[in-house]
Amino acid sequence: MTSTVKPTATTGSRPSLPPELWTTVFEEVGGANKLEDMAWLWMDGRYVSKYFMSLIEKLFRIRYLSEAQI
């Protein structure tokens, strides 16, 4: 049986989740506002791929940095 999923430049031969699902996953990881989880997302999770970096940075801009006060 052959796969009907066509490879793309970003996914290789695997199917990819849509950005909305990845954002939901990242929100759940950092959702409890546990410092170690948020630190992992920012310090390590962003460097998994350029795609993850853009999604995690968007999440931080919307969810955490918008509430920050200087």
Stockholm file with secondary structure:
# STOCKHOLM 1.0

chainA/1-70         MTSTVKPTATTGSRPSLPPELWTTVFEEVGGANKLEDMAWLWMDGRYVSKYFMSLIEKLFRIRYLSEAQI
#=GR chainA/1-70 SS CCCCCCCBTTTBTSCCCCHHHHHHHHHHHHTTCCHHHHHHHHHTGGGSCHHHHHHHHHHIIIIIGGGCCC
#=GC SS_cons        CCCCCCCBTTTBTSCCCCHHHHHHHHHHHHTTCCHHHHHHHHHTGGGSCHHHHHHHHHHIIIIIGGGCCC
//
